[in-house]
Amino acid sequence: MNKTEVIVVLKVELVYYDDLSEKEKETQPDNGCGKEYARYIKISNAGQTLMILSDAIEPEDATFNRDLRSVIDAVKLAYVQGIKDGKKLRR
C-alpha cells in the first residue's frame, strides 16, 4: 500500500431528518410521530450511503422480527464492509 493512500472506512452516524439528502428523505417511513421527528442511523462508506435505519416505527411493530429486523442487517453489513476494508489495509 502506498503511504499516501487513504483508506476510507465505514461511517455510522446518528442524524436528524434534515441531515439526510432529498433523495434519502423521500424513502424514509412516515410511521410513529412522522419522519421529520425521527432520528436515523446512517451507515456510509467512501461517501456512499449503504443503509439508513429509522426510529419512526409504531410501538407494536418494534420487534426484531418486524421493524427492527434492519438492525440485524446493519450489523451484518458492517461486518462484511469491515472485512473488505481490512483486506485493503493488508495490501
PyMOL Python script that loads the backbone (N, CA, C, O; Angstrom):
from pymol import cmd

cmd.read_pdbstr("""\
ATOM      1  N   MET A   1       0.843  -1.178   0.000  1.00  0.00           N
ATOM      2  CA  MET A   1       0.000   0.000   0.000  1.00  0.00           C
ATOM      3  C   MET A   1       0.889   1.242   0.000  1.00  0.00           C
ATOM      4  O   MET A   1       1.853   1.324   0.762  1.00  0.00           O
ATOM      5  N   ASN A   2       0.571   2.174  -0.829  1.00  0.00           N
ATOM      6  CA  ASN A   2       1.280   3.442  -0.922  1.00  0.00           C
ATOM      7  C   ASN A   2       1.044   4.226   0.368  1.00  0.00           C
ATOM      8  O   ASN A   2      -0.084   4.271   0.859  1.00  0.00           O
ATOM      9  N   LYS A   3       2.078   4.837   0.921  1.00  0.00           N
ATOM     10  CA  LYS A   3       1.925   5.563   2.193  1.00  0.00           C
ATOM     11  C   LYS A   3       0.973   6.748   2.095  1.00  0.00           C
ATOM     12  O   LYS A   3       0.425   7.185   3.107  1.00  0.00           O
ATOM     13  N   THR A   4       0.769   7.277   0.879  1.00  0.00           N
ATOM     14  CA  THR A   4      -0.144   8.412   0.732  1.00  0.00           C
ATOM     15  C   THR A   4      -1.572   7.963   0.454  1.00  0.00           C
ATOM     16  O   THR A   4      -2.480   8.793   0.404  1.00  0.00           O
ATOM     17  N   GLU A   5      -1.785   6.659   0.273  1.00  0.00           N
ATOM     18  CA  GLU A   5      -3.136   6.149   0.004  1.00  0.00           C
ATOM     19  C   GLU A   5      -3.971   6.223   1.279  1.00  0.00           C
ATOM     20  O   GLU A   5      -3.507   5.863   2.361  1.00  0.00           O
ATOM     21  N   VAL A   6      -5.164   6.677   1.140  1.00  0.00           N
ATOM     22  CA  VAL A   6      -6.065   6.803   2.284  1.00  0.00           C
ATOM     23  C   VAL A   6      -7.168   5.767   2.154  1.00  0.00           C
ATOM     24  O   VAL A   6      -7.802   5.659   1.104  1.00  0.00           O
ATOM     25  N   ILE A   7      -7.397   5.009   3.208  1.00  0.00           N
ATOM     26  CA  ILE A   7      -8.471   4.024   3.235  1.00  0.00           C
ATOM     27  C   ILE A   7      -9.650   4.656   3.963  1.00  0.00           C
ATOM     28  O   ILE A   7      -9.532   5.060   5.120  1.00  0.00           O
ATOM     29  N   VAL A   8     -10.772   4.737   3.284  1.00  0.00           N
ATOM     30  CA  VAL A   8     -11.989   5.276   3.885  1.00  0.00           C
ATOM     31  C   VAL A   8     -12.754   4.105   4.482  1.00  0.00           C
ATOM     32  O   VAL A   8     -13.059   3.131   3.794  1.00  0.00           O
ATOM     33  N   VAL A   9     -13.054   4.210   5.752  1.00  0.00           N
ATOM     34  CA  VAL A   9     -13.724   3.101   6.435  1.00  0.00           C
ATOM     35  C   VAL A   9     -15.190   3.429   6.693  1.00  0.00           C
ATOM     36  O   VAL A   9     -15.651   4.554   6.497  1.00  0.00           O
ATOM     37  N   LEU A  10     -15.874   2.436   7.123  1.00  0.00           N
ATOM     38  CA  LEU A  10     -17.297   2.532   7.409  1.00  0.00           C
ATOM     39  C   LEU A  10     -17.586   3.658   8.398  1.00  0.00           C
ATOM     40  O   LEU A  10     -16.870   3.831   9.385  1.00  0.00           O
ATOM     41  N   LYS A  11     -18.627   4.410   8.126  1.00  0.00           N
ATOM     42  CA  LYS A  11     -19.030   5.519   8.996  1.00  0.00           C
ATOM     43  C   LYS A  11     -20.468   5.277   9.445  1.00  0.00           C
ATOM     44  O   LYS A  11     -21.348   5.039   8.617  1.00  0.00           O
ATOM     45  N   VAL A  12     -20.704   5.338  10.741  1.00  0.00           N
ATOM     46  CA  VAL A  12     -22.033   5.159  11.310  1.00  0.00           C
ATOM     47  C   VAL A  12     -22.365   6.413  12.100  1.00  0.00           C
ATOM     48  O   VAL A  12     -21.658   6.770  13.043  1.00  0.00           O
ATOM     49  N   GLU A  13     -23.455   7.087  11.709  1.00  0.00           N
ATOM     50  CA  GLU A  13     -23.825   8.357  12.345  1.00  0.00           C
ATOM     51  C   GLU A  13     -25.273   8.333  12.812  1.00  0.00           C
ATOM     52  O   GLU A  13     -26.125   7.702  12.186  1.00  0.00           O
ATOM     53  N   LEU A  14     -25.544   9.012  13.901  1.00  0.00           N
ATOM     54  CA  LEU A  14     -26.909   9.269  14.343  1.00  0.00           C
ATOM     55  C   LEU A  14     -27.261  10.661  13.840  1.00  0.00           C
ATOM     56  O   LEU A  14     -26.651  11.646  14.256  1.00  0.00           O
ATOM     57  N   VAL A  15     -28.248  10.746  12.942  1.00  0.00           N
ATOM     58  CA  VAL A  15     -28.556  12.023  12.291  1.00  0.00           C
ATOM     59  C   VAL A  15     -30.037  12.363  12.420  1.00  0.00           C
ATOM     60  O   VAL A  15     -30.867  11.522  12.762  1.00  0.00           O
ATOM     61  N   TYR A  16     -30.333  13.626  12.132  1.00  0.00           N
ATOM     62  CA  TYR A  16     -31.711  14.119  12.076  1.00  0.00           C
ATOM     63  C   TYR A  16     -32.219  14.047  10.639  1.00  0.00           C
ATOM     64  O   TYR A  16     -31.437  13.879   9.703  1.00  0.00           O
ATOM     65  N   TYR A  17     -33.508  14.173  10.474  1.00  0.00           N
ATOM     66  CA  TYR A  17     -34.137  14.165   9.155  1.00  0.00           C
ATOM     67  C   TYR A  17     -33.505  15.212   8.244  1.00  0.00           C
ATOM     68  O   TYR A  17     -33.236  14.932   7.076  1.00  0.00           O
ATOM     69  N   ASP A  18     -33.267  16.402   8.760  1.00  0.00           N
ATOM     70  CA  ASP A  18     -32.697  17.486   7.954  1.00  0.00           C
ATOM     71  C   ASP A  18     -31.267  17.204   7.485  1.00  0.00           C
ATOM     72  O   ASP A  18     -30.781  17.858   6.562  1.00  0.00           O
ATOM     73  N   ASP A  19     -30.597  16.246   8.107  1.00  0.00           N
ATOM     74  CA  ASP A  19     -29.240  15.874   7.704  1.00  0.00           C
ATOM     75  C   ASP A  19     -29.228  14.934   6.497  1.00  0.00           C
ATOM     76  O   ASP A  19     -28.178  14.712   5.894  1.00  0.00           O
ATOM     77  N   LEU A  20     -30.389  14.386   6.145  1.00  0.00           N
ATOM     78  CA  LEU A  20     -30.489  13.463   5.012  1.00  0.00           C
ATOM     79  C   LEU A  20     -30.583  14.237   3.705  1.00  0.00           C
ATOM     80  O   LEU A  20     -31.049  15.376   3.684  1.00  0.00           O
ATOM     81  N   SER A  21     -30.143  13.620   2.619  1.00  0.00           N
ATOM     82  CA  SER A  21     -30.305  14.243   1.301  1.00  0.00           C
ATOM     83  C   SER A  21     -31.783  14.194   0.912  1.00  0.00           C
ATOM     84  O   SER A  21     -32.563  13.457   1.515  1.00  0.00           O
ATOM     85  N   GLU A  22     -32.157  14.963  -0.075  1.00  0.00           N
ATOM     86  CA  GLU A  22     -33.561  14.964  -0.526  1.00  0.00           C
ATOM     87  C   GLU A  22     -33.980  13.572  -0.978  1.00  0.00           C
ATOM     88  O   GLU A  22     -35.091  13.130  -0.684  1.00  0.00           O
ATOM     89  N   LYS A  23     -33.108  12.887  -1.684  1.00  0.00           N
ATOM     90  CA  LYS A  23     -33.405  11.527  -2.158  1.00  0.00           C
ATOM     91  C   LYS A  23     -33.600  10.577  -0.976  1.00  0.00           C
ATOM     92  O   LYS A  23     -34.503   9.740  -0.990  1.00  0.00           O
ATOM     93  N   GLU A  24     -32.750  10.711   0.047  1.00  0.00           N
ATOM     94  CA  GLU A  24     -32.865   9.861   1.230  1.00  0.00           C
ATOM     95  C   GLU A  24     -34.142  10.163   2.010  1.00  0.00           C
ATOM     96  O   GLU A  24     -34.766   9.252   2.555  1.00  0.00           O
ATOM     97  N   LYS A  25     -34.530  11.422   2.065  1.00  0.00           N
ATOM     98  CA  LYS A  25     -35.758  11.803   2.767  1.00  0.00           C
ATOM     99  C   LYS A  25     -36.984  11.155   2.140  1.00  0.00           C
ATOM    100  O   LYS A  25     -37.904  10.743   2.847  1.00  0.00           O
ATOM    101  N   GLU A  26     -36.999  11.066   0.818  1.00  0.00           N
ATOM    102  CA  GLU A  26     -38.150  10.502   0.102  1.00  0.00           C
ATOM    103  C   GLU A  26     -38.402   9.040   0.435  1.00  0.00           C
ATOM    104  O   GLU A  26     -39.538   8.576   0.335  1.00  0.00           O
ATOM    105  N   THR A  27     -37.373   8.309   0.827  1.00  0.00           N
ATOM    106  CA  THR A  27     -37.514   6.870   1.048  1.00  0.00           C
ATOM    107  C   THR A  27     -37.728   6.487   2.509  1.00  0.00           C
ATOM    108  O   THR A  27     -37.780   5.300   2.831  1.00  0.00           O
ATOM    109  N   GLN A  28     -37.853   7.463   3.388  1.00  0.00           N
ATOM    110  CA  GLN A  28     -37.997   7.152   4.816  1.00  0.00           C
ATOM    111  C   GLN A  28     -39.450   6.889   5.195  1.00  0.00           C
ATOM    112  O   GLN A  28     -40.359   7.512   4.645  1.00  0.00           O
ATOM    113  N   PRO A  29     -39.676   5.965   6.138  1.00  0.00           N
ATOM    114  CA  PRO A  29     -41.034   5.655   6.580  1.00  0.00           C
ATOM    115  C   PRO A  29     -41.660   6.837   7.323  1.00  0.00           C
ATOM    116  O   PRO A  29     -40.960   7.623   7.961  1.00  0.00           O
ATOM    117  N   ASP A  30     -42.960   6.947   7.232  1.00  0.00           N
ATOM    118  CA  ASP A  30     -43.680   8.044   7.886  1.00  0.00           C
ATOM    119  C   ASP A  30     -44.568   7.492   8.994  1.00  0.00           C
ATOM    120  O   ASP A  30     -45.732   7.873   9.116  1.00  0.00           O
ATOM    121  N   ASN A  31     -44.014   6.596   9.797  1.00  0.00           N
ATOM    122  CA  ASN A  31     -44.761   5.983  10.895  1.00  0.00           C
ATOM    123  C   ASN A  31     -44.520   6.759  12.181  1.00  0.00           C
ATOM    124  O   ASN A  31     -43.756   7.724  12.204  1.00  0.00           O
ATOM    125  N   GLY A  32     -45.169   6.336  13.229  1.00  0.00           N
ATOM    126  CA  GLY A  32     -44.971   6.977  14.526  1.00  0.00           C
ATOM    127  C   GLY A  32     -45.396   8.429  14.486  1.00  0.00           C
ATOM    128  O   GLY A  32     -46.474   8.747  13.984  1.00  0.00           O
ATOM    129  N   CYS A  33     -44.567   9.309  15.006  1.00  0.00           N
ATOM    130  CA  CYS A  33     -44.868  10.746  15.060  1.00  0.00           C
ATOM    131  C   CYS A  33     -44.570  11.464  13.752  1.00  0.00           C
ATOM    132  O   CYS A  33     -44.847  12.657  13.629  1.00  0.00           O
ATOM    133  N   GLY A  34     -44.010  10.761  12.772  1.00  0.00           N
ATOM    134  CA  GLY A  34     -43.673  11.373  11.491  1.00  0.00           C
ATOM    135  C   GLY A  34     -42.188  11.355  11.233  1.00  0.00           C
ATOM    136  O   GLY A  34     -41.383  11.467  12.157  1.00  0.00           O
ATOM    137  N   LYS A  35     -41.822  11.212   9.963  1.00  0.00           N
ATOM    138  CA  LYS A  35     -40.403  11.072   9.626  1.00  0.00           C
ATOM    139  C   LYS A  35     -39.580  12.313   9.939  1.00  0.00           C
ATOM    140  O   LYS A  35     -38.374  12.210  10.165  1.00  0.00           O
ATOM    141  N   GLU A  36     -40.207  13.477   9.956  1.00  0.00           N
ATOM    142  CA  GLU A  36     -39.475  14.707  10.267  1.00  0.00           C
ATOM    143  C   GLU A  36     -38.993  14.742  11.709  1.00  0.00           C
ATOM    144  O   GLU A  36     -38.042  15.456  12.027  1.00  0.00           O
ATOM    145  N   TYR A  37     -39.643  13.972  12.593  1.00  0.00           N
ATOM    146  CA  TYR A  37     -39.310  13.973  14.008  1.00  0.00           C
ATOM    147  C   TYR A  37     -38.487  12.757  14.419  1.00  0.00           C
ATOM    148  O   TYR A  37     -38.091  12.635  15.578  1.00  0.00           O
ATOM    149  N   ALA A  38     -38.235  11.872  13.486  1.00  0.00           N
ATOM    150  CA  ALA A  38     -37.485  10.651  13.780  1.00  0.00           C
ATOM    151  C   ALA A  38     -35.987  10.939  13.813  1.00  0.00           C
ATOM    152  O   ALA A  38     -35.530  11.976  13.333  1.00  0.00           O
ATOM    153  N   ARG A  39     -35.243  10.016  14.379  1.00  0.00           N
ATOM    154  CA  ARG A  39     -33.781  10.010  14.313  1.00  0.00           C
ATOM    155  C   ARG A  39     -33.387   8.855  13.410  1.00  0.00           C
ATOM    156  O   ARG A  39     -34.137   7.891  13.251  1.00  0.00           O
ATOM    157  N   TYR A  40     -32.222   8.960  12.831  1.00  0.00           N
ATOM    158  CA  TYR A  40     -31.784   7.984  11.848  1.00  0.00           C
ATOM    159  C   TYR A  40     -30.359   7.545  12.116  1.00  0.00           C
ATOM    160  O   TYR A  40     -29.519   8.346  12.525  1.00  0.00           O
ATOM    161  N   ILE A  41     -30.094   6.281  11.887  1.00  0.00           N
ATOM    162  CA  ILE A  41     -28.739   5.773  11.873  1.00  0.00           C
ATOM    163  C   ILE A  41     -28.366   5.663  10.405  1.00  0.00           C
ATOM    164  O   ILE A  41     -28.983   4.910   9.652  1.00  0.00           O
ATOM    165  N   LYS A  42     -27.355   6.416  10.003  1.00  0.00           N
ATOM    166  CA  LYS A  42     -26.921   6.435   8.610  1.00  0.00           C
ATOM    167  C   LYS A  42     -25.571   5.735   8.521  1.00  0.00           C
ATOM    168  O   LYS A  42     -24.609   6.130   9.181  1.00  0.00           O
ATOM    169  N   ILE A  43     -25.510   4.693   7.701  1.00  0.00           N
ATOM    170  CA  ILE A  43     -24.294   3.917   7.511  1.00  0.00           C
ATOM    171  C   ILE A  43     -23.775   4.209   6.111  1.00  0.00           C
ATOM    172  O   ILE A  43     -24.486   4.017   5.124  1.00  0.00           O
ATOM    173  N   SER A  44     -22.525   4.677   6.031  1.00  0.00           N
ATOM    174  CA  SER A  44     -21.957   5.003   4.728  1.00  0.00           C
ATOM    175  C   SER A  44     -20.511   4.543   4.654  1.00  0.00           C
ATOM    176  O   SER A  44     -19.867   4.291   5.673  1.00  0.00           O
ATOM    177  N   ASN A  45     -20.021   4.442   3.442  1.00  0.00           N
ATOM    178  CA  ASN A  45     -18.640   4.081   3.202  1.00  0.00           C
ATOM    179  C   ASN A  45     -18.163   4.834   1.968  1.00  0.00           C
ATOM    180  O   ASN A  45     -18.798   4.771   0.915  1.00  0.00           O
ATOM    181  N   ALA A  46     -17.058   5.539   2.094  1.00  0.00           N
ATOM    182  CA  ALA A  46     -16.492   6.316   0.989  1.00  0.00           C
ATOM    183  C   ALA A  46     -17.521   7.292   0.416  1.00  0.00           C
ATOM    184  O   ALA A  46     -17.581   7.491  -0.797  1.00  0.00           O
ATOM    185  N   GLY A  47     -18.322   7.894   1.280  1.00  0.00           N
ATOM    186  CA  GLY A  47     -19.303   8.876   0.840  1.00  0.00           C
ATOM    187  C   GLY A  47     -20.573   8.299   0.247  1.00  0.00           C
ATOM    188  O   GLY A  47     -21.470   9.057  -0.121  1.00  0.00           O
ATOM    189  N   GLN A  48     -20.680   6.986   0.143  1.00  0.00           N
ATOM    190  CA  GLN A  48     -21.874   6.334  -0.415  1.00  0.00           C
ATOM    191  C   GLN A  48     -22.723   5.777   0.725  1.00  0.00           C
ATOM    192  O   GLN A  48     -22.232   5.017   1.559  1.00  0.00           O
ATOM    193  N   THR A  49     -23.985   6.156   0.753  1.00  0.00           N
ATOM    194  CA  THR A  49     -24.894   5.650   1.783  1.00  0.00           C
ATOM    195  C   THR A  49     -25.206   4.193   1.506  1.00  0.00           C
ATOM    196  O   THR A  49     -25.655   3.836   0.417  1.00  0.00           O
ATOM    197  N   LEU A  50     -24.962   3.351   2.507  1.00  0.00           N
ATOM    198  CA  LEU A  50     -25.226   1.923   2.378  1.00  0.00           C
ATOM    199  C   LEU A  50     -26.576   1.544   2.967  1.00  0.00           C
ATOM    200  O   LEU A  50     -27.273   0.674   2.445  1.00  0.00           O
ATOM    201  N   MET A  51     -26.940   2.216   4.076  1.00  0.00           N
ATOM    202  CA  MET A  51     -28.192   1.876   4.760  1.00  0.00           C
ATOM    203  C   MET A  51     -28.598   3.016   5.675  1.00  0.00           C
ATOM    204  O   MET A  51     -27.748   3.702   6.242  1.00  0.00           O
ATOM    205  N   ILE A  52     -29.907   3.216   5.817  1.00  0.00           N
ATOM    206  CA  ILE A  52     -30.436   4.175   6.777  1.00  0.00           C
ATOM    207  C   ILE A  52     -31.501   3.463   7.605  1.00  0.00           C
ATOM    208  O   ILE A  52     -32.426   2.862   7.059  1.00  0.00           O
ATOM    209  N   LEU A  53     -31.364   3.535   8.908  1.00  0.00           N
ATOM    210  CA  LEU A  53     -32.346   2.958   9.826  1.00  0.00           C
ATOM    211  C   LEU A  53     -33.101   4.095  10.489  1.00  0.00           C
ATOM    212  O   LEU A  53     -32.504   5.107  10.857  1.00  0.00           O
ATOM    213  N   SER A  54     -34.393   3.940  10.644  1.00  0.00           N
ATOM    214  CA  SER A  54     -35.234   4.982  11.225  1.00  0.00           C
ATOM    215  C   SER A  54     -35.888   4.490  12.501  1.00  0.00           C
ATOM    216  O   SER A  54     -36.211   3.309  12.628  1.00  0.00           O
ATOM    217  N   ASP A  55     -36.085   5.408  13.457  1.00  0.00           N
ATOM    218  CA  ASP A  55     -36.853   5.039  14.653  1.00  0.00           C
ATOM    219  C   ASP A  55     -38.321   5.468  14.531  1.00  0.00           C
ATOM    220  O   ASP A  55     -39.051   5.490  15.522  1.00  0.00           O
ATOM    221  N   ALA A  56     -38.743   5.806  13.313  1.00  0.00           N
ATOM    222  CA  ALA A  56     -40.152   6.136  13.060  1.00  0.00           C
ATOM    223  C   ALA A  56     -40.943   4.847  12.879  1.00  0.00           C
ATOM    224  O   ALA A  56     -41.312   4.470  11.767  1.00  0.00           O
ATOM    225  N   ILE A  57     -41.193   4.183  14.003  1.00  0.00           N
ATOM    226  CA  ILE A  57     -41.925   2.921  13.968  1.00  0.00           C
ATOM    227  C   ILE A  57     -43.049   2.942  14.995  1.00  0.00           C
ATOM    228  O   ILE A  57     -42.973   3.627  16.015  1.00  0.00           O
ATOM    229  N   GLU A  58     -44.070   2.192  14.707  1.00  0.00           N
ATOM    230  CA  GLU A  58     -45.184   2.061  15.644  1.00  0.00           C
ATOM    231  C   GLU A  58     -44.739   1.170  16.806  1.00  0.00           C
ATOM    232  O   GLU A  58     -44.042   0.181  16.578  1.00  0.00           O
ATOM    233  N   PRO A  59     -45.119   1.493  18.035  1.00  0.00           N
ATOM    234  CA  PRO A  59     -44.668   0.710  19.192  1.00  0.00           C
ATOM    235  C   PRO A  59     -44.975  -0.782  19.075  1.00  0.00           C
ATOM    236  O   PRO A  59     -44.171  -1.610  19.502  1.00  0.00           O
ATOM    237  N   GLU A  60     -46.107  -1.127  18.511  1.00  0.00           N
ATOM    238  CA  GLU A  60     -46.459  -2.551  18.401  1.00  0.00           C
ATOM    239  C   GLU A  60     -45.613  -3.288  17.361  1.00  0.00           C
ATOM    240  O   GLU A  60     -45.599  -4.519  17.331  1.00  0.00           O
ATOM    241  N   ASP A  61     -44.918  -2.545  16.521  1.00  0.00           N
ATOM    242  CA  ASP A  61     -44.065  -3.157  15.496  1.00  0.00           C
ATOM    243  C   ASP A  61     -42.592  -3.171  15.898  1.00  0.00           C
ATOM    244  O   ASP A  61     -41.749  -3.649  15.138  1.00  0.00           O
ATOM    245  N   ALA A  62     -42.278  -2.661  17.064  1.00  0.00           N
ATOM    246  CA  ALA A  62     -40.885  -2.524  17.489  1.00  0.00           C
ATOM    247  C   ALA A  62     -40.338  -3.847  18.027  1.00  0.00           C
ATOM    248  O   ALA A  62     -40.049  -3.978  19.216  1.00  0.00           O
ATOM    249  N   THR A  63     -40.203  -4.814  17.138  1.00  0.00           N
ATOM    250  CA  THR A  63     -39.620  -6.108  17.481  1.00  0.00           C
ATOM    251  C   THR A  63     -38.528  -6.423  16.463  1.00  0.00           C
ATOM    252  O   THR A  63     -38.509  -5.856  15.370  1.00  0.00           O
ATOM    253  N   PHE A  64     -37.622  -7.326  16.822  1.00  0.00           N
ATOM    254  CA  PHE A  64     -36.549  -7.689  15.904  1.00  0.00           C
ATOM    255  C   PHE A  64     -37.058  -8.552  14.755  1.00  0.00           C
ATOM    256  O   PHE A  64     -36.339  -8.766  13.779  1.00  0.00           O
ATOM    257  N   ASN A  65     -38.285  -9.048  14.859  1.00  0.00           N
ATOM    258  CA  ASN A  65     -38.882  -9.796  13.749  1.00  0.00           C
ATOM    259  C   ASN A  65     -39.582  -8.889  12.755  1.00  0.00           C
ATOM    260  O   ASN A  65     -39.883  -9.314  11.639  1.00  0.00           O
ATOM    261  N   ARG A  66     -39.845  -7.659  13.133  1.00  0.00           N
ATOM    262  CA  ARG A  66     -40.557  -6.734  12.254  1.00  0.00           C
ATOM    263  C   ARG A  66     -39.676  -5.543  11.919  1.00  0.00           C
ATOM    264  O   ARG A  66     -38.680  -5.697  11.213  1.00  0.00           O
ATOM    265  N   ASP A  67     -40.014  -4.378  12.402  1.00  0.00           N
ATOM    266  CA  ASP A  67     -39.326  -3.148  12.009  1.00  0.00           C
ATOM    267  C   ASP A  67     -37.863  -3.090  12.439  1.00  0.00           C
ATOM    268  O   ASP A  67     -37.060  -2.433  11.776  1.00  0.00           O
ATOM    269  N   LEU A  68     -37.505  -3.743  13.506  1.00  0.00           N
ATOM    270  CA  LEU A  68     -36.121  -3.704  13.965  1.00  0.00           C
ATOM    271  C   LEU A  68     -35.253  -4.787  13.320  1.00  0.00           C
ATOM    272  O   LEU A  68     -34.082  -4.930  13.672  1.00  0.00           O
ATOM    273  N   ARG A  69     -35.807  -5.534  12.397  1.00  0.00           N
ATOM    274  CA  ARG A  69     -35.039  -6.546  11.662  1.00  0.00           C
ATOM    275  C   ARG A  69     -33.842  -5.904  10.957  1.00  0.00           C
ATOM    276  O   ARG A  69     -32.796  -6.536  10.807  1.00  0.00           O
ATOM    277  N   SER A  70     -33.993  -4.674  10.534  1.00  0.00           N
ATOM    278  CA  SER A  70     -32.918  -3.984   9.812  1.00  0.00           C
ATOM    279  C   SER A  70     -31.682  -3.766  10.683  1.00  0.00           C
ATOM    280  O   SER A  70     -30.589  -3.572  10.151  1.00  0.00           O
ATOM    281  N   VAL A  71     -31.828  -3.791  12.001  1.00  0.00           N
ATOM    282  CA  VAL A  71     -30.665  -3.658  12.887  1.00  0.00           C
ATOM    283  C   VAL A  71     -29.741  -4.863  12.682  1.00  0.00           C
ATOM    284  O   VAL A  71     -28.520  -4.710  12.645  1.00  0.00           O
ATOM    285  N   ILE A  72     -30.308  -6.033  12.553  1.00  0.00           N
ATOM    286  CA  ILE A  72     -29.530  -7.247  12.314  1.00  0.00           C
ATOM    287  C   ILE A  72     -28.818  -7.140  10.964  1.00  0.00           C
ATOM    288  O   ILE A  72     -27.640  -7.477  10.846  1.00  0.00           O
ATOM    289  N   ASP A  73     -29.540  -6.669   9.958  1.00  0.00           N
ATOM    290  CA  ASP A  73     -28.941  -6.492   8.634  1.00  0.00           C
ATOM    291  C   ASP A  73     -27.800  -5.479   8.675  1.00  0.00           C
ATOM    292  O   ASP A  73     -26.795  -5.649   7.985  1.00  0.00           O
ATOM    293  N   ALA A  74     -27.949  -4.432   9.476  1.00  0.00           N
ATOM    294  CA  ALA A  74     -26.908  -3.399   9.584  1.00  0.00           C
ATOM    295  C   ALA A  74     -25.639  -3.961  10.214  1.00  0.00           C
ATOM    296  O   ALA A  74     -24.535  -3.631   9.781  1.00  0.00           O
ATOM    297  N   VAL A  75     -25.786  -4.802  11.225  1.00  0.00           N
ATOM    298  CA  VAL A  75     -24.616  -5.414  11.859  1.00  0.00           C
ATOM    299  C   VAL A  75     -23.891  -6.309  10.854  1.00  0.00           C
ATOM    300  O   VAL A  75     -22.663  -6.281  10.766  1.00  0.00           O
ATOM    301  N   LYS A  76     -24.653  -7.102  10.098  1.00  0.00           N
ATOM    302  CA  LYS A  76     -24.048  -7.962   9.076  1.00  0.00           C
ATOM    303  C   LYS A  76     -23.340  -7.125   8.009  1.00  0.00           C
ATOM    304  O   LYS A  76     -22.231  -7.464   7.594  1.00  0.00           O
ATOM    305  N   LEU A  77     -23.966  -6.045   7.567  1.00  0.00           N
ATOM    306  CA  LEU A  77     -23.373  -5.163   6.569  1.00  0.00           C
ATOM    307  C   LEU A  77     -22.058  -4.572   7.081  1.00  0.00           C
ATOM    308  O   LEU A  77     -21.064  -4.539   6.356  1.00  0.00           O
ATOM    309  N   ALA A  78     -22.058  -4.111   8.325  1.00  0.00           N
ATOM    310  CA  ALA A  78     -20.853  -3.530   8.916  1.00  0.00           C
ATOM    311  C   ALA A  78     -19.737  -4.569   8.984  1.00  0.00           C
ATOM    312  O   ALA A  78     -18.572  -4.251   8.741  1.00  0.00           O
ATOM    313  N   TYR A  79     -20.086  -5.791   9.309  1.00  0.00           N
ATOM    314  CA  TYR A  79     -19.085  -6.861   9.383  1.00  0.00           C
ATOM    315  C   TYR A  79     -18.463  -7.112   8.013  1.00  0.00           C
ATOM    316  O   TYR A  79     -17.240  -7.162   7.884  1.00  0.00           O
ATOM    317  N   VAL A  80     -19.295  -7.269   7.000  1.00  0.00           N
ATOM    318  CA  VAL A  80     -18.810  -7.530   5.642  1.00  0.00           C
ATOM    319  C   VAL A  80     -17.949  -6.368   5.145  1.00  0.00           C
ATOM    320  O   VAL A  80     -16.894  -6.585   4.549  1.00  0.00           O
ATOM    321  N   GLN A  81     -18.398  -5.134   5.389  1.00  0.00           N
ATOM    322  CA  GLN A  81     -17.632  -3.970   4.954  1.00  0.00           C
ATOM    323  C   GLN A  81     -16.305  -3.892   5.702  1.00  0.00           C
ATOM    324  O   GLN A  81     -15.291  -3.507   5.120  1.00  0.00           O
ATOM    325  N   GLY A  82     -16.300  -4.248   6.971  1.00  0.00           N
ATOM    326  CA  GLY A  82     -15.065  -4.260   7.748  1.00  0.00           C
ATOM    327  C   GLY A  82     -14.056  -5.259   7.192  1.00  0.00           C
ATOM    328  O   GLY A  82     -12.858  -4.978   7.157  1.00  0.00           O
ATOM    329  N   ILE A  83     -14.530  -6.411   6.762  1.00  0.00           N
ATOM    330  CA  ILE A  83     -13.649  -7.410   6.141  1.00  0.00           C
ATOM    331  C   ILE A  83     -13.050  -6.837   4.861  1.00  0.00           C
ATOM    332  O   ILE A  83     -11.848  -6.973   4.630  1.00  0.00           O
ATOM    333  N   LYS A  84     -13.863  -6.204   4.034  1.00  0.00           N
ATOM    334  CA  LYS A  84     -13.381  -5.608   2.782  1.00  0.00           C
ATOM    335  C   LYS A  84     -12.333  -4.527   3.064  1.00  0.00           C
ATOM    336  O   LYS A  84     -11.286  -4.489   2.418  1.00  0.00           O
ATOM    337  N   ASP A  85     -12.621  -3.654   4.025  1.00  0.00           N
ATOM    338  CA  ASP A  85     -11.683  -2.582   4.362  1.00  0.00           C
ATOM    339  C   ASP A  85     -10.386  -3.153   4.936  1.00  0.00           C
ATOM    340  O   ASP A  85      -9.301  -2.642   4.660  1.00  0.00           O
ATOM    341  N   GLY A  86     -10.506  -4.210   5.733  1.00  0.00           N
ATOM    342  CA  GLY A  86      -9.321  -4.850   6.305  1.00  0.00           C
ATOM    343  C   GLY A  86      -8.423  -5.434   5.235  1.00  0.00           C
ATOM    344  O   GLY A  86      -7.199  -5.358   5.341  1.00  0.00           O
ATOM    345  N   LYS A  87      -9.013  -6.014   4.210  1.00  0.00           N
ATOM    346  CA  LYS A  87      -8.232  -6.567   3.102  1.00  0.00           C
ATOM    347  C   LYS A  87      -7.492  -5.469   2.356  1.00  0.00           C
ATOM    348  O   LYS A  87      -6.374  -5.683   1.889  1.00  0.00           O
ATOM    349  N   LYS A  88      -8.106  -4.289   2.239  1.00  0.00           N
ATOM    350  CA  LYS A  88      -7.432  -3.151   1.593  1.00  0.00           C
ATOM    351  C   LYS A  88      -6.210  -2.735   2.402  1.00  0.00           C
ATOM    352  O   LYS A  88      -5.178  -2.388   1.827  1.00  0.00           O
ATOM    353  N   LEU A  89      -6.313  -2.764   3.716  1.00  0.00           N
ATOM    354  CA  LEU A  89      -5.200  -2.354   4.571  1.00  0.00           C
ATOM    355  C   LEU A  89      -4.033  -3.341   4.501  1.00  0.00           C
ATOM    356  O   LEU A  89      -2.882  -2.958   4.706  1.00  0.00           O
ATOM    357  N   ARG A  90      -4.328  -4.598   4.216  1.00  0.00           N
ATOM    358  CA  ARG A  90      -3.294  -5.626   4.174  1.00  0.00           C
ATOM    359  C   ARG A  90      -2.460  -5.549   2.909  1.00  0.00           C
ATOM    360  O   ARG A  90      -1.384  -6.146   2.854  1.00  0.00           O
ATOM    361  N   ARG A  91      -2.917  -4.839   1.896  1.00  0.00           N
ATOM    362  CA  ARG A  91      -2.177  -4.755   0.633  1.00  0.00           C
ATOM    363  C   ARG A  91      -0.916  -3.971   0.768  1.00  0.00           C
ATOM    364  O   ARG A  91      -0.182  -3.811  -0.208  1.00  0.00           O
TER     365      ARG A  91
END
""", "prot")
cmd.dss("prot")
cmd.show_as("cartoon", "prot")
cmd.util.cbc("prot")
cmd.orient("prot")
